[in-house]
Amino acid sequence: MNKNVNVNQVNKINHIEAGSSSPLGATLVEGGSNFAVYAPGAKAVYLCLFNSDTEQTTHEQMLPEKTGNVWHGFVPGIKAGQLYGYRVERCKDELETVTRDRLLIDPYAKKLNRPIKWNRRQYESDSQFMVPKGLVIDEDAYASTSVSRPKVNKQERIIYEAHIKGLTKLHPDVPLEHRGKFLGAAHSSVIGHIKALGVTTVQFMPLCSFMPEPFITDKGLTNYWGYNPVNFFAPEPRYGVRDALAELKEMVASYHEAGIEVIVDVVFNHTAEAGFGGPILSYKGLCPYEAYLLEQSDTGEVFYSNHSGCGNTINTAQPFMMGLILDAMRHWVTTIGVDGFRFDLAVSLGREPQQYNSQSGLLRAISADPVLRDKVLLAEPWDIGPDGYQVGNFESPWLEVNDKYRDTIRAFWRGDDGCTPDFATRLMGSRDIFHKGQRHISTSVNNISYHDGFTLHDMVTYAERHNLDNLEDNRDGHGHNLSANYGVEGETKDKAILAIRERQKRNLFATLIFSQGTPHILGGDELSRTQNGNNNAYCQDNPISWFNWEMNKSKQDFLQFCQYVISLRQSSALLSELKLQDDAFTLSRNVKAINWFKPDGSDKASEDWNAHHNKAFGVEIMGYRSGNKKPEHWFLCVNASENDMRFHLPTAKRKGGWTLQLDTRYASLNEQPCICIQKVFLQASRSLTLFSFSELEG
């Protein structure tokens, strides 16, 4: 017990009524507030109220009524801004002893008054001053704005992943007090950059309240990424200036005004309470047997399942937790205004309770919910539990992160042998995984870089990870990066090495944008952002993780390249969505023919694909826009070998020629010639070219 607080001597609430068991959480109504909390197995639940300045306890009272497993009470006179939390007395517990010196966060709290930071001394006495308090809010004051949501067709969607702080901390136009905050991400210069890039959708890394893990806090580091939640409703106070919830809503509305969708990365697979011996912050004190998946050892000992790698796993099949997740998602859609979700370790959503089921109750409920079913639903389709790799096993309309795409594209452009057949499959939407007739061609979320891994710039600069700053002796992070340094590990002034690195960045980015599926861009890649070779910068809240907005000519050239390539995709029906004759998922069609060629112009046969050293081919795509039947005719050439190759372009029946739209050999778009070719083209080594066919007039 903290020396400054004696629970037995705090003031009693003058008057508390039975109230209602629904809705859960603190609900402000005329005359006061209703408090309802789910706590099966509790002998008593105490509502604690606190001074807003000092956080000293002002009142504490056992909730007077219980309906089933919900404890509840109505307190007259409560107003918006009141701080609150809970303490419990539990029956004998096989998992962990919970005493009244643990202050508990309401799982349904919509706001927290401050960030939560691990403090061992405060936690081990009485956790009151370590644990943030819930805030009673007037939900009417946060009613949805009149800004309409952008309407982005799935084939037009291009996702840009960003971290609130990383995006804004060093931006010169953002006011100092707004850097690293929701208001900074809402700044017109930040949104203007994203809009000019051509993306349609921003995927923000976790915005829910989180706590950095004790082990990393004790090392003087932090959980910068935020994948360690304490509450699924409340926005992270670190990103607020005065009112995190209001400022988050303002940020979302600003993106909507610019025509940009906002989806948020959610972590419904574990919490910051970790496994046995981890901090008791909320669920462990209120409903540990219901909140978490449990297992039993051969000796009968009960322990936490750990399919997340973080010590515990949310029991998403349990009715209360299923309902809480659905309620949290609806809150983020209806109150905050987001357009969808990216689900971290999404296989946990389908465990019933231990094995994955694509028809699990929670997955069915999300797909049927009238508020949620038309929102963006993006799965990271794996966790580390039994049968945890489930790529391709979610159902329409879910999108899925495709790690097979990432690895194949990296290996192909690095020059690895035997990758060409798989590369062509990934280029065409990975239909070996997301089958025709069952999933839309945009289902595959394609990425070459993600927050957990090398940036695009580091992918061509480092052959090995360099994570010593994480203080884990360089053992953390992925060891299989499929990266290369092209002669020198790390930064160099060698012009030849710099040239090939920049060309490989162009190859990788262009492949990403021209591949069928939903492109996913790691924010900052367009700025040539480096993490100095760190491929697991989750604990680096410093310039390693922040965008550097200073530009030189090379960086500016690459940014313009990225903008141009995206504009090419967005201008074409075929480059963004192939509707094939044999794909029954849609009735409409826009493809007349797709032909594959060897560099000599002959048709590519099956034996050519399997040639071990084959690293060059061309693909011709003929079709039209579905609406107006306007013809489109493209030829894409790739050459991952170290030798230039003469490509014989397809002979068209119509009179005309092939106009060069893109050639990655050129460091700047200004250097790219405006040429029209009819027959033969010298394809540079390690390059990608895109041609469009133009008919001759007359």
N, C-alpha and C positions, 0 to 999 in steps of 0.2 A: 504494500500500500504506500503510495506517495505520502511523504510527511506532511505535505500541504493540504491533503484531502483526507478526511475521515468520513467514510461513507455513512457511518452510524450517526453522525452529527450534522449532516447537511439538512437544509430546510426541507420540509415536506411541502408538496404541492397543496395549496389550500383546498382545492376542489377538483376531483377527477371523476368523470362519469364513465359508464360502461362503454359508450361509443359503439363502433361498428367494426366487424371483421373485414370489411371490404370498403374501399380498395386498400391494398397493402401500401405501406409507406406512411408518410406524414401528409395529410390532406387538409389544406386550409379551407374552412367553410365559414359561414357567417357565425360570429361569436367565438371562434376558437379553432382548434385543430384536432383532427382525429389521428390517432397513431395505431397502426396495426402491423404486427411483425410475426412471421412464421417461425415458430420455435418448438417443434415437437421434442419431447423428452425433457423439457424444462420444468423445474418445480416452481420457479418464479421468474418473471421478467420485469426488470426495473427500468422505467423511463427516466433518463437523466437530462436535465436542462442546464445550460451553461451561460455564463456571462459572455457577451459577444466580444469584449475587449480582452479580458484576462483568461477566458476559458475556465474560470473557477466554477465549480458546481454550485448552482443556485437552488435547485430542487431535485429530489429523487423520490420516486414513488413506484411501488409495484403496480403494474397494469391490472386493473380490477376485474377484468373479464377475459374469458378464454372460450373461443368457439372452435371446437375441433383442435387443430394444431396452431391456430392463430390467436395470439394474445393481443388485446386491444383496449383502448381507453380514449376518452375525449377530454381535452383540457381546455376550459374556457379561457378566453383572454389572450391566447397565443396569436402572435402576428408574424407576418413574413419576416424572415431574417433570424428567427429564433434558432439557436444551436441546440442540437440534441444528439443523443446516442443511447445505447442500451447496455445494461449489465444483466447477467443471468445467474441463476442457481440451477445446476443441472443434476439429474439423477446420476447414479454411478455410471461412469463412462469407461468403456474398454479402450477407447482411442487415446484421449488426452484429457487430463483434468482441467476443467474450466472453473475458475473462481471469480468472485465479484471484483477482483482487482484488474480484470480485463475489460476495458471499454470496447464495445462492439459497434461497428458501422452498420447502419440500416442498409440491407441489400437493395432496397428501393429508394434510397436517398437520391434526389435529383441534382443536388449540388453538395459539394464539400467546401468547408470554409478555407482550407489550405491544402497544400500538397502533403503527402505522407512520406516521412523520411525515417529510415530505421535508426533507432537510438537504443542501444542495448541497455544502458543505465536506466533510461526512462521506462523502457518496456518491462524490465525485471522488477521494478518496484510497483508502480501502478501505471498502466499504459495510458492513462487519461491525457497526459500532456504530449505523448507521442502521436496518438491517434487523432486524426482530424474529426471534426464534428459534421454531422449532417445539417443542412440548412432547410428550414421550412420555407417553401416558396409559394408565391401566388402564381399558380399555373396560368391563370388568365393573362397575367402580365407578359407571358412568353408565348402568346398565341401566334400562330403562323402568320408570316407576312404575306402581302399580296403579290410578291414576285413569283411569276410562274416558273415551273420547272422546265429546263431545256428538253426538247424532244430529240433524242439522238437514236437513230436507227442502229441496230446492232452491227451491221456491216460497216458503218461509218465510225464506230467507236475506236479511239486510240487512247490508251490509258497512260497516264504520267504519274509515277509514284514519287511522293515527296514526304518529307518530315517537316512539321511546322517550324521547328527551330532551325533546322539545317537550311531550309529554303530562304529564311529571312534574316538570320543573325548578322550577316555581313553585307546585306543589300544597302547600297549607299543612299537610296531614295527613301528608305523606311525610317521614320523617326526612331531615335534610340530607344524610347520607352516601349515601342511596339515591336522591336526586333525579337524574334523568337516567340512571338505571341500570335494568337488568332488574328488580331488586328493587323499585324505585320503581313500575314499571308493574304489579307484582304486588300492590301495596298494596290493602287491602280498600276504601279510599275511592275509588281510581281505578277498580277493577273495579265497585264499587257504582254509580258514576256511569254507566258504560257499560251495565251491566245495567238500570238504571232507565230509560235512554233507550229501551230495547227492541230494540237491535240484537242480532244472533245471532253475528256474526263480526267479529273485529278483523283488519285487514290491516296488518301492521307494515311500515313502510319498511325498506330493507335492513338485515339483522342480521349478514350476513357481514362479515369483516374487510375494510377498505378503506383507501385512502390518498388524502388530498386532493392534487389536482394541483399540480405544481411552480409553474405560472404563477399560481395563485390563492394558494398559500402565500407566494410571493414578494411578493404585495400585502398580506400581513397578514390575509388572510381564510382560510376553510377550506371544505372540501366537507362541509357540515352534513348533507345528505340521505344521503350514503353510496353514491351510484351510481358507484363507482369501485373495484371489488373487487380484492383481491390474492390471495384464497383463497376457494374455494367451500364449504369445510367448517367452518372455524374461526369461531366467533362473534366479533363485534367486541369487543376488549378494553376499549374506551372505555366500554362499557355494563356492565362487570363491576366488582364491588367487590374480591373476592378470587379468585373462580373463575367466569369468564364462562360457561363451559359448564354448570356445575352450577346457576348462578343463572338462566340462560336456561331450563333444564329446569324449575326451580321455578316460574318465571313462567308457562310454558305450562300446567303442572299446575294452577296457581291459576285460570287462565281456564277450564280444563276443569271444575274443581270448581264453578264458577259457571254451567256450561252454555253457555259461549261458545267458539266455534271460534277457532283462531289460524291465519291464513295469512300467509306471509312473501313479501315482494317480493324476487325474485332477479334478478340481472343476469348472465345467461349469454351476453351478446352482445359484451362487451369486457372488458378488464382495465385496471388502473392503469398498465400498462407503455406504453400509448399507442403512437404510431407510431415512425417512424425517429427516433432520437435521444432517445426516451423512456427512462425508467429501466429497467434490467435487474434485475428482482426475483425472477423465478421461471421462467415459461415461456420467456422470451426466451433464457435461459441453458441451459435443459434441452431444449426441443423447439419452437423458433420456427416451423419449417416445418410442423409438425403442428398446433400450437395455433392458428395464425392463418390467415385467408384471405389469400392473396397474389395479386398481379396482376403483369403484365409490361408495361412500356412499349414503345413502338415501337422504342426503341433497345436493348431487351433487359434493361433495368434491372428488378429485382424490388423490389416495394414492397408495403406493407400495404394491404389493402382497408379502407375506412373507412365501413362502412354504419351505424356507431353514432354517428358524429360525434365520437368520442372518440379517434380515431387508429388503432384496430385493430378487427378483427371476429373473434370466436371462430369457428373452423372446426368447427361442430357436426356436420358430416357425417364428419369424420375419426374412425376407430374409437376411438382412445385418448380424444379429447375427448368423444365421445359417451358412452363408458363412464364417464368421470370425472363428467360431469353427472348421469348416472343414479345413480352411487354417492353423489354428494353429496345428491341428492334423497332417496334411501333413508335416508341418515344423518340428515337433518333430520326425516324421518317416524318412523323406528324408534328412534333414540337421543334426539332432542330432543323429538319428539312432535307436531310441527305437523300441521295438518289439510289443508294445501294450499299452493299457490304462486300468486303473481301474477308473470307473466313480463314483465320490462321488454323493450321492443323485440322482441317474441316472433317476429316474422318471421324473425329470425336463426336461430331453432330449426329452421326449415324450409328453409334455403338448402342446395342440393346441387349444387355448392358455392356458386354465385353466385345462381342463380334460386330463387325460393320454390316449394316443392312441398308441398301440404297432406298428402301421403302420404310425407313424408320419413322416412328411417330413424329419426331421433330422435323425431319425433312419433308414429310407429307404436310405437316401443319404449315410450314413456311410456304410451300408451293400452293396451298389452298387459301392462305390468308388474304383477304381482299386488300389489305393495306400493303402487304409485302410481295405478293406474287408477281407483280409487274415491275419490281425494282431489280437492279443489277444484283445478281447472286453469283459470286465468284469464289470458287473453292480452291484452297491449297489442298490437293487431294491425297494427303498422307498424314500419318503421325508415326510414333515409334512403337505402337502397340502391336498385338498380334494381327497379321494380315493388314498392316497399316498402310501399304502402298496400294492406292485405289484409283490411279489415273485412268480415266475413261469410264469409271463406274458410278458417276453421278448421272442424273437424268436431265433431260431438257426441262426448263430453259437454263440450267446451270452452266456457267463457264468454268473452265478448269485450267489452272496453271500447268503448263506442259514442260516438265524438266527434260524430257526426251528431245524436245525442240532445242532447248538451250545447249545441251551437250553436243548434239549433232552439228549445229551451225558453228559452234566454236571449233570443233575438231576438223570440220571440212576446211574452214578458212585457215586454220593453222597448218594445213597441208597433210593431215593424217591420211594414210592409205585406207581404201575400202569404205569410205564414207559416202560416196556419191549416190548410191541408191536410196539410202536413208535421207540424205539431204533433199533429194527430189520429192520424197514423200512428205517431209516436213514443209517444204515450199508449197505444197498443194493442200495444206490444212490437216495433215496427220490423220488421214481417213482410215488408217490401219487401227487407230485408237478410237476416234470419234466417227463412228460408221455412218455412211450415207443412209438416208432414210430414217435414221434415228436421232441424229444430232445435227444442228445447223453448222455450216462450214466455219462460222465465227466462234465455235465453241472453244477451240484451242487458244488459250491465252499464251501467246508467244513472247518469250523474253530471251535476251542474251545476257542481261545483267539484272540483278535484283538487289534489294537492300542487304541481303545476307550473301555476300560474295564480292568479287572484284567489281569495281566500276569498269565501264568500257575502256577508259584510258588505261587503267592499271592492267587490264586483260592483255594489252599489247605491250606492256612495259615491264611486267614482272613474270618470271616463270615460276616463282615460289611465293608463298604467303610470307608476310612480314608483320607478325602480330605481337611482337615483344611488348609493345605499349599496353597490351591487355593483361600483362603480369601473369601469364600462364605458360611461360617458357616456350612460346610459339607452338603450343600443342593444340590450341583451339582453332576453330574455323575449318573449312573444307580443304582437304589436301589434294583433291582431284579437280583442278581448276581449268584444265585444257587451255592454258594460257601460254604465252611466249614472250620473250624479251627482244628477240631479233639481234642478239649480239652483245648486249650490255644489260645487266640487271639494274633496273631503276632508271632514273632520269639521266640523260646524256646530251651532249652538244653535237654528236656525230650526225651530220646532215643526212647521210644515207640511211642510217637507222631511223631517224625521225621521219623520213619520207615514207618508209615502208610501214611504220607504225600508224601514221596518219591514213595511209591507203587502206590498211586493214580495218581501221575504225570505220572508214566509209563503206567498205565491203560488208561488214557486220551490220551496220545500221541500215543500209539499203536492203539487205536480205530480210531483215526484220520487218521493214515496212512493206516490202513487196510480197511477203508470204501471206497465204490465205490464213485466216484466223483473226484474232484480236491482238494487235501489237501492244506490248507493254514496255514502256520506256522508263528506265531508272532516271529519276529527276537529277539533273546535273550532268548527265552524260553528254548532252548537247553543248555544255559549257566546258567539256574536256576535264571534268572534275576528277581529282586524284585523292585517294586515301593513303598515299605513300606505301602502297602494297599491302595494306591491312584489309583482309577479306572477311573480317568479323568485328566490325567497329561498333558493336552494340553498346559498349561501355565507354565510348569516346565522345564526350560532350565538349568538343573543342574544334579547332579548325580542320582536324582530320575529317570530321563529319559535316562541316558547314560548307555551303556553296561559296566558291570564290567567284565573285562577279567581275573581277578584273579581266580584261580581254586583250590579247595580242592578236596579230594578224592570223596566225595559225588557228587560234580558237575561234576567231570571228569567221574565218573561211568554213570551219566545220559546222558552226551554228547555221550559217546560210545554207550549207549543204543539207543539213537535217530539215530545215524549213522547206527547201525545194523538194526533197524526196517525199515528204509527207504530202505536199501539195499535189504531186503527181498521183499518188494513191487516191487522194480525195477527189481528184478530177475524173477518175475512171470507174466505171461500173465493174469491169472485169478484174482490175487489180485489187479491188476491195471485196468483191463477192462473186465467186464463180457459181453459177447455177447450171449444173451439168445435166445432160440428158438422162443419165442413169441414177440421179439423186431424187428419190421420191419425197424428200422432206418438204419440198415446195413444188407447186404446179408450174410456176413460171420458169422460163429458161432464158439464158443469155449467152450461152456458149455454142458456137458452131463447130469448132474443132480445136483440139490441143494436140500439137505435134512435137515430138522430141527428136533432136538432131545431134549427130556427132559434128565436130568442127568441120569435117570435109563436106558437110551438107547432106550426107546419107542419113536415112532413118536410124534411130538408135534402137538396137535390138536388145533382148533380155541379156544376152551374153556380154554385151558392151557394159551394161550397168555393173556387172559383177567383176569386171576387169580391175585388178587390185590397184593399179596406178592411174586409173581413169579419174581425172579431176576437172574435166572440162566438158560442157555440153550446152546446148541451146534449147529453149522451149518457145514455141510459137503458140499464141493464144488468139483465136479469132472469135468474134462475137459481136454483141451489140447491147445497147442500153435497153432494158426490158420495156420501158415506157414508150419511147419514141422510135425504137428500132434503129437508132443511129449507130452505124458500124464502128467497131473498135478492132484494131489489129496490132498486136504487140509481139516483139521478139526480145527475149531476155537471154543474154549470154553470160555464163560464169566460167571463170578460169582460175582455179585455185593452185595451179602448178607454178613452178618457178620459171617457166619458159613462155615467151609470146607464142600465140597461135593464130594461124589464118582461119578465120571463120567464113564459111560459105553461107550467106544468108538465104532464107527460103525464097524460091521463085514464086512471085504472085501472078495470078491469072490476069489481074487488072494492071493497067499501065501505071507506073509510079515507082517509088523508091522508099528506102528505109531512112527515116530521119532520126539522127542520134538525139535522144532525150537525156541520156545520162551515161557518163563514163567515169568510173571511180579512179582511173589512173591520174586524173587531173586534181591537183591540190586545191584549186579554186574553181568555182563555177565560171569565173571570168575567163579562165584559160580554155574551157571546153569549147571546141569549135562547133559551129553551126553547119553541119554537113548532111548530105543526103546520099546514100549508097545504094547501089542496085545489086551487087553480087558479092564481093569479097571485102572482108574487114579484118585488119590486123588487131587481134585482141591481145592487150598487154597481159603480162604475167600478173597473177594475183589481182585480178580486177573483175568488175561486173559492169556490163553495159545493158542499156535498155533502148530499144528502137521502137518507133511507131511507124506504121506504113501510111504513106501519103500518096493519094492518086494524083496523077498529072491532069491538069485541067485541059479541056478540049479533047 
